[in-house]
């Protein structure tokens, strides 16, 4: 593969956040007077950003902008208090990131999670990893590097959420690397569509929230079951 940089999704790709996000979303729903969900149900509710989450989670009769905004505000309060109770990197992910960093590949994170939470999650779980290489620090326009990641970007005002490719293209421009020389790893159809529309190479991961059929149907170029399989692809 002629690959010069890699973009990672966050939830379901780098970190298993399902329980902490689901508990905060359930607390927000109950606070707003609605029923909660079994935690496994959040596998299908996550990936499109917090507004989409509550648009789908709220009863159809309650899906007004005012009610969605109220649920989002409650969610952020609950998640801020308990975002790291059970969240952990997936098995093999820290070793993968360390090896990619050792090879000098520029790395970035692009998430639909709110920007401040995205950066906090990465700082907590990857800050102690080797820093991004000097050659990859082409721009600080997307924020200061965190650990091995030159750019860590979440949902930001004025930038459409994935699957719109704007965030991915911002990263490619900041790196000064053509989109076609990026791999994009993610666990949902939203990620695969983002990669395709940005002109990046979509790689689906099966340790996250969705199944192979969804990823392949959304255009995954390859689907991997374990993090170390990415190194096999890179070396092929």
FIVOFI-675169 format. One record per residue (C-alpha): chain; residue in one letter; z, y, x; residue number from 0. Coordinates in nm, 4 decimals. Layout:
N
+----+----+----------+----------+----------+-----+
| ch | aa |        z |        y |        x |   i |
+----+----+----------+----------+----------+-----+
|  A |  A |        Z |        Y |        X | NUM |
...
+----+----+----------+----------+----------+-----+
//
This chain:
236
+----+----+----------+----------+----------+-----+
| ch | aa |        z |        y |        x |   i |
+----+----+----------+----------+----------+-----+
|  A |  X |   0.0000 |   0.0000 |   0.0000 |   0 |
|  A |  X |  -0.0809 |   0.3507 |   0.1197 |   1 |
|  A |  X |   0.2499 |   0.4940 |   0.0042 |   2 |
|  A |  X |   0.4124 |   0.8031 |   0.1537 |   3 |
|  A |  X |   0.6958 |   0.8763 |  -0.0956 |   4 |
|  A |  X |   0.8888 |   0.7214 |  -0.3847 |   5 |
|  A |  X |   1.0297 |   0.8639 |  -0.7082 |   6 |
|  A |  X |   1.3097 |   0.6794 |  -0.8880 |   7 |
|  A |  X |   1.4286 |   0.6997 |  -1.2446 |   8 |
|  A |  X |   1.8103 |   0.7094 |  -1.2670 |   9 |
|  A |  X |   1.9617 |   0.5324 |  -1.5713 |  10 |
|  A |  X |   1.8575 |   0.1682 |  -1.5762 |  11 |
|  A |  X |   1.6876 |   0.1926 |  -1.2365 |  12 |
|  A |  X |   1.9361 |   0.3170 |  -0.9759 |  13 |
|  A |  X |   2.2554 |   0.3115 |  -1.1829 |  14 |
|  A |  X |   2.3838 |   0.0950 |  -1.4666 |  15 |
|  A |  X |   2.5101 |   0.3722 |  -1.6940 |  16 |
|  A |  X |   2.4740 |   0.1936 |  -2.0268 |  17 |
|  A |  X |   2.8425 |   0.1522 |  -2.1136 |  18 |
|  A |  X |   2.9522 |   0.5034 |  -2.0165 |  19 |
|  A |  X |   2.6596 |   0.6710 |  -2.1930 |  20 |
|  A |  X |   2.6963 |   0.4498 |  -2.4985 |  21 |
|  A |  X |   3.0680 |   0.5142 |  -2.5318 |  22 |
|  A |  X |   3.0180 |   0.8913 |  -2.5024 |  23 |
|  A |  X |   2.7341 |   0.8830 |  -2.7568 |  24 |
|  A |  X |   2.9442 |   0.6764 |  -2.9971 |  25 |
|  A |  X |   3.2367 |   0.9168 |  -2.9593 |  26 |
|  A |  X |   3.0023 |   1.2056 |  -3.0371 |  27 |
|  A |  X |   2.8618 |   1.0320 |  -3.3457 |  28 |
|  A |  X |   3.2086 |   0.9534 |  -3.4796 |  29 |
|  A |  X |   3.3257 |   1.3094 |  -3.4099 |  30 |
|  A |  X |   3.0302 |   1.4344 |  -3.6129 |  31 |
|  A |  X |   3.1166 |   1.2011 |  -3.9010 |  32 |
|  A |  X |   2.8647 |   0.9201 |  -3.8464 |  33 |
|  A |  X |   2.8794 |   0.5506 |  -3.7644 |  34 |
|  A |  X |   2.8661 |   0.4314 |  -3.4071 |  35 |
|  A |  X |   2.6433 |   0.1619 |  -3.2551 |  36 |
|  A |  X |   2.7074 |  -0.1620 |  -3.0671 |  37 |
|  A |  X |   2.6719 |  -0.0782 |  -2.6992 |  38 |
|  A |  X |   2.3716 |  -0.3106 |  -2.6419 |  39 |
|  A |  X |   2.1771 |  -0.1029 |  -2.8966 |  40 |
|  A |  X |   2.1674 |   0.1802 |  -2.6457 |  41 |
|  A |  X |   1.9225 |  -0.0179 |  -2.4343 |  42 |
|  A |  X |   1.6565 |   0.0950 |  -2.6799 |  43 |
|  A |  X |   1.7980 |   0.4427 |  -2.7418 |  44 |
|  A |  X |   1.8137 |   0.5601 |  -2.3801 |  45 |
|  A |  X |   1.5263 |   0.6824 |  -2.1660 |  46 |
|  A |  X |   1.3826 |   0.9715 |  -2.3632 |  47 |
|  A |  X |   1.6545 |   1.2284 |  -2.3018 |  48 |
|  A |  X |   1.9671 |   1.3225 |  -2.4931 |  49 |
|  A |  X |   1.7836 |   1.5059 |  -2.7741 |  50 |
|  A |  X |   1.5657 |   1.2068 |  -2.8449 |  51 |
|  A |  X |   1.8723 |   0.9814 |  -2.8289 |  52 |
|  A |  X |   2.0473 |   1.1643 |  -3.1114 |  53 |
|  A |  X |   1.7260 |   1.2216 |  -3.3059 |  54 |
|  A |  X |   1.6995 |   0.8431 |  -3.3267 |  55 |
|  A |  X |   2.0718 |   0.7637 |  -3.3515 |  56 |
|  A |  X |   2.1554 |   1.0009 |  -3.6360 |  57 |
|  A |  X |   2.0764 |   0.9008 |  -3.9962 |  58 |
|  A |  X |   1.7374 |   1.0328 |  -4.1038 |  59 |
|  A |  X |   1.9016 |   1.2702 |  -4.3520 |  60 |
|  A |  X |   2.1032 |   1.4321 |  -4.0705 |  61 |
|  A |  X |   1.8266 |   1.4886 |  -3.8164 |  62 |
|  A |  X |   1.8321 |   1.8664 |  -3.8310 |  63 |
|  A |  X |   1.8243 |   2.0832 |  -3.5204 |  64 |
|  A |  X |   2.1738 |   2.2085 |  -3.6001 |  65 |
|  A |  X |   2.3201 |   1.8591 |  -3.6323 |  66 |
|  A |  X |   2.1402 |   1.7286 |  -3.3238 |  67 |
|  A |  X |   2.2680 |   2.0258 |  -3.1213 |  68 |
|  A |  X |   2.6205 |   1.9575 |  -3.2457 |  69 |
|  A |  X |   2.5985 |   1.5921 |  -3.1452 |  70 |
|  A |  X |   2.4605 |   1.6825 |  -2.8019 |  71 |
|  A |  X |   2.7442 |   1.9281 |  -2.7410 |  72 |
|  A |  X |   3.0020 |   1.6648 |  -2.8375 |  73 |
|  A |  X |   2.8314 |   1.4064 |  -2.6194 |  74 |
|  A |  X |   2.8405 |   1.6315 |  -2.3139 |  75 |
|  A |  X |   3.2145 |   1.6875 |  -2.3581 |  76 |
|  A |  X |   3.2878 |   1.3158 |  -2.3883 |  77 |
|  A |  X |   3.0505 |   1.2180 |  -2.1084 |  78 |
|  A |  X |   3.1918 |   1.4830 |  -1.8764 |  79 |
|  A |  X |   3.5354 |   1.3216 |  -1.9070 |  80 |
|  A |  X |   3.4314 |   0.9573 |  -1.8680 |  81 |
|  A |  X |   3.0853 |   0.9450 |  -1.7099 |  82 |
|  A |  X |   3.1953 |   0.7253 |  -1.4188 |  83 |
|  A |  X |   3.4343 |   0.4775 |  -1.5809 |  84 |
|  A |  X |   3.2003 |   0.1804 |  -1.5396 |  85 |
|  A |  X |   2.8810 |   0.3296 |  -1.3902 |  86 |
|  A |  X |   2.7711 |   0.1559 |  -1.0694 |  87 |
|  A |  X |   2.4522 |   0.1066 |  -0.8666 |  88 |
|  A |  X |   2.2685 |  -0.2113 |  -0.9536 |  89 |
|  A |  X |   2.3118 |  -0.4988 |  -0.7113 |  90 |
|  A |  X |   2.0763 |  -0.4575 |  -0.4175 |  91 |
|  A |  X |   1.9923 |  -0.0939 |  -0.4902 |  92 |
|  A |  X |   2.2126 |   0.0654 |  -0.2199 |  93 |
|  A |  X |   2.0623 |  -0.1696 |   0.0393 |  94 |
|  A |  X |   1.7102 |  -0.0866 |  -0.0796 |  95 |
|  A |  X |   1.7715 |   0.2868 |  -0.0593 |  96 |
|  A |  X |   1.9227 |   0.2521 |   0.2884 |  97 |
|  A |  X |   1.6199 |   0.0584 |   0.4120 |  98 |
|  A |  X |   1.3694 |   0.3028 |   0.2614 |  99 |
|  A |  X |   1.5589 |   0.5900 |   0.4197 | 100 |
|  A |  X |   1.5605 |   0.4067 |   0.7541 | 101 |
|  A |  X |   1.1827 |   0.3783 |   0.7277 | 102 |
|  A |  X |   1.1597 |   0.7536 |   0.6797 | 103 |
|  A |  X |   1.0076 |   0.7466 |   0.3322 | 104 |
|  A |  X |   1.0816 |   1.0664 |   0.1360 | 105 |
|  A |  X |   1.2755 |   0.9781 |  -0.1805 | 106 |
|  A |  X |   1.3344 |   1.1653 |  -0.5062 | 107 |
|  A |  X |   1.5094 |   1.1095 |  -0.8387 | 108 |
|  A |  X |   1.3585 |   1.2243 |  -1.1692 | 109 |
|  A |  X |   1.5662 |   1.1684 |  -1.4831 | 110 |
|  A |  X |   1.5769 |   1.2747 |  -1.8468 | 111 |
|  A |  X |   1.9550 |   1.2927 |  -1.8130 | 112 |
|  A |  X |   2.0769 |   1.6562 |  -1.8101 | 113 |
|  A |  X |   2.0261 |   1.8046 |  -1.4646 | 114 |
|  A |  X |   2.3937 |   1.8617 |  -1.3840 | 115 |
|  A |  X |   2.4888 |   1.5037 |  -1.4740 | 116 |
|  A |  X |   2.1930 |   1.3643 |  -1.2787 | 117 |
|  A |  X |   2.3060 |   1.5375 |  -0.9610 | 118 |
|  A |  X |   2.6724 |   1.4439 |  -1.0124 | 119 |
|  A |  X |   2.5799 |   1.0758 |  -1.0570 | 120 |
|  A |  X |   2.3732 |   1.0681 |  -0.7388 | 121 |
|  A |  X |   2.6324 |   1.2613 |  -0.5392 | 122 |
|  A |  X |   2.9062 |   1.0187 |  -0.6430 | 123 |
|  A |  X |   2.7184 |   0.6990 |  -0.5681 | 124 |
|  A |  X |   2.4735 |   0.7862 |  -0.2890 | 125 |
|  A |  X |   2.6224 |   1.0819 |  -0.1008 | 126 |
|  A |  X |   2.7426 |   0.8555 |   0.1830 | 127 |
|  A |  X |   2.3981 |   0.7048 |   0.2401 | 128 |
|  A |  X |   2.1914 |   0.8238 |   0.5378 | 129 |
|  A |  X |   2.0461 |   1.1695 |   0.4704 | 130 |
|  A |  X |   1.6839 |   1.2359 |   0.3955 | 131 |
|  A |  X |   1.4711 |   1.2641 |   0.7071 | 132 |
|  A |  X |   1.3961 |   1.6091 |   0.8444 | 133 |
|  A |  X |   1.0220 |   1.5548 |   0.7945 | 134 |
|  A |  X |   1.0734 |   1.5181 |   0.4187 | 135 |
|  A |  X |   1.2586 |   1.8469 |   0.3738 | 136 |
|  A |  X |   0.9488 |   2.0454 |   0.2865 | 137 |
|  A |  X |   1.1058 |   2.2623 |   0.0178 | 138 |
|  A |  X |   1.4390 |   2.3439 |  -0.1437 | 139 |
|  A |  X |   1.2832 |   2.4635 |  -0.4679 | 140 |
|  A |  X |   1.4211 |   2.1647 |  -0.6605 | 141 |
|  A |  X |   1.7745 |   2.1879 |  -0.5244 | 142 |
|  A |  X |   1.9558 |   2.0791 |  -0.2124 | 143 |
|  A |  X |   1.9129 |   1.7167 |  -0.0964 | 144 |
|  A |  X |   2.1802 |   1.4641 |  -0.1877 | 145 |
|  A |  X |   2.2328 |   1.1762 |   0.0532 | 146 |
|  A |  X |   1.8992 |   1.0002 |   0.1069 | 147 |
|  A |  X |   1.7224 |   1.1881 |  -0.1750 | 148 |
|  A |  X |   1.5362 |   1.5058 |  -0.0898 | 149 |
|  A |  X |   1.5092 |   1.6014 |  -0.4555 | 150 |
|  A |  X |   1.7380 |   1.5036 |  -0.7454 | 151 |
|  A |  X |   1.6069 |   1.6444 |  -1.0709 | 152 |
|  A |  X |   1.7250 |   1.5989 |  -1.4280 | 153 |
|  A |  X |   1.6379 |   1.7608 |  -1.7591 | 154 |
|  A |  X |   1.5966 |   2.1320 |  -1.6918 | 155 |
|  A |  X |   1.5302 |   2.4314 |  -1.9138 | 156 |
|  A |  X |   1.1621 |   2.5173 |  -1.9241 | 157 |
|  A |  X |   1.0430 |   2.1767 |  -1.7974 | 158 |
|  A |  X |   0.9399 |   1.9180 |  -2.0581 | 159 |
|  A |  X |   1.1152 |   1.5813 |  -2.0470 | 160 |
|  A |  X |   0.9397 |   1.2619 |  -1.9467 | 161 |
|  A |  X |   0.6890 |   1.1214 |  -2.0311 | 162 |
|  A |  X |   0.5410 |   1.4646 |  -1.9697 | 163 |
|  A |  X |   0.4376 |   1.4464 |  -1.6017 | 164 |
|  A |  X |   0.5426 |   1.8033 |  -1.5165 | 165 |
|  A |  X |   0.8629 |   1.7025 |  -1.3362 | 166 |
|  A |  X |   0.6865 |   1.4340 |  -1.1323 | 167 |
|  A |  X |   0.4102 |   1.6752 |  -1.0358 | 168 |
|  A |  X |   0.6706 |   1.9346 |  -0.9321 | 169 |
|  A |  X |   0.8124 |   1.6770 |  -0.6909 | 170 |
|  A |  X |   0.4699 |   1.5894 |  -0.5503 | 171 |
|  A |  X |   0.3929 |   1.9566 |  -0.4943 | 172 |
|  A |  X |   0.7300 |   2.0195 |  -0.3297 | 173 |
|  A |  X |   0.6800 |   1.7234 |  -0.0944 | 174 |
|  A |  X |   0.3238 |   1.8306 |  -0.0198 | 175 |
|  A |  X |   0.2069 |   1.4736 |  -0.0892 | 176 |
|  A |  X |  -0.0732 |   1.3733 |  -0.3260 | 177 |
|  A |  X |   0.0529 |   1.2001 |  -0.6441 | 178 |
|  A |  X |  -0.1603 |   0.8947 |  -0.5686 | 179 |
|  A |  X |   0.0498 |   0.8321 |  -0.2575 | 180 |
|  A |  X |   0.3721 |   0.7984 |  -0.4611 | 181 |
|  A |  X |   0.5350 |   0.4940 |  -0.6099 | 182 |
|  A |  X |   0.7308 |   0.5659 |  -0.9268 | 183 |
|  A |  X |   1.0045 |   0.3155 |  -1.0184 | 184 |
|  A |  X |   1.1478 |   0.2986 |  -1.3676 | 185 |
|  A |  X |   1.2733 |   0.0635 |  -1.6349 | 186 |
|  A |  X |   1.1101 |   0.1950 |  -1.9547 | 187 |
|  A |  X |   0.7691 |   0.2674 |  -2.1017 | 188 |
|  A |  X |   0.8572 |   0.6377 |  -2.0713 | 189 |
|  A |  X |   0.8695 |   0.5966 |  -1.6932 | 190 |
|  A |  X |   0.5436 |   0.4025 |  -1.6762 | 191 |
|  A |  X |   0.3637 |   0.6642 |  -1.8852 | 192 |
|  A |  X |   0.5099 |   0.9436 |  -1.6726 | 193 |
|  A |  X |   0.3819 |   0.7786 |  -1.3558 | 194 |
|  A |  X |   0.0363 |   0.7122 |  -1.5003 | 195 |
|  A |  X |  -0.0045 |   1.0650 |  -1.6356 | 196 |
|  A |  X |   0.1087 |   1.2131 |  -1.3027 | 197 |
|  A |  X |  -0.1372 |   0.9969 |  -1.1104 | 198 |
|  A |  X |   0.1423 |   0.8015 |  -0.9391 | 199 |
|  A |  X |   0.1636 |   0.4227 |  -0.9097 | 200 |
|  A |  X |   0.4009 |   0.2829 |  -1.1765 | 201 |
|  A |  X |   0.6389 |   0.0032 |  -1.0785 | 202 |
|  A |  X |   0.8549 |  -0.1474 |  -1.3530 | 203 |
|  A |  X |   1.2018 |  -0.2886 |  -1.2818 | 204 |
|  A |  X |   1.3570 |  -0.5697 |  -1.4857 | 205 |
|  A |  X |   1.7231 |  -0.5166 |  -1.3980 | 206 |
|  A |  X |   1.7441 |  -0.2153 |  -1.6299 | 207 |
|  A |  X |   1.7259 |  -0.1621 |  -2.0048 | 208 |
|  A |  X |   1.3854 |  -0.2978 |  -2.1138 | 209 |
|  A |  X |   1.1744 |  -0.6124 |  -2.0946 | 210 |
|  A |  X |   0.8628 |  -0.7078 |  -1.8987 | 211 |
|  A |  X |   0.6357 |  -0.6875 |  -2.2037 | 212 |
|  A |  X |   0.7166 |  -0.3209 |  -2.2598 | 213 |
|  A |  X |   0.6606 |  -0.2291 |  -1.8963 | 214 |
|  A |  X |   0.3330 |  -0.4182 |  -1.8632 | 215 |
|  A |  X |   0.2107 |  -0.2822 |  -2.1958 | 216 |
|  A |  X |   0.2851 |   0.0710 |  -2.0763 | 217 |
|  A |  X |   0.0742 |   0.0253 |  -1.7654 | 218 |
|  A |  X |   0.3059 |  -0.0990 |  -1.4907 | 219 |
|  A |  X |   0.1018 |  -0.1801 |  -1.1815 | 220 |
|  A |  X |   0.3681 |  -0.4299 |  -1.0742 | 221 |
|  A |  X |   0.6974 |  -0.5488 |  -1.2231 | 222 |
|  A |  X |   0.9839 |  -0.6527 |  -0.9954 | 223 |
|  A |  X |   1.2971 |  -0.8515 |  -1.0774 | 224 |
|  A |  X |   1.5109 |  -0.7582 |  -0.7758 | 225 |
|  A |  X |   1.5287 |  -0.4371 |  -0.5678 | 226 |
|  A |  X |   1.4340 |  -0.6127 |  -0.2446 | 227 |
|  A |  X |   1.0986 |  -0.7088 |  -0.3965 | 228 |
|  A |  X |   0.9903 |  -0.3467 |  -0.3557 | 229 |
|  A |  X |   0.9943 |  -0.3954 |   0.0205 | 230 |
|  A |  X |   0.7596 |  -0.6924 |  -0.0218 | 231 |
|  A |  X |   0.5175 |  -0.4705 |  -0.2135 | 232 |
|  A |  X |   0.5345 |  -0.2012 |   0.0520 | 233 |
|  A |  X |   0.4739 |  -0.4518 |   0.3305 | 234 |
|  A |  X |   0.1891 |  -0.6331 |   0.1552 | 235 |
+----+----+----------+----------+----------+-----+
//
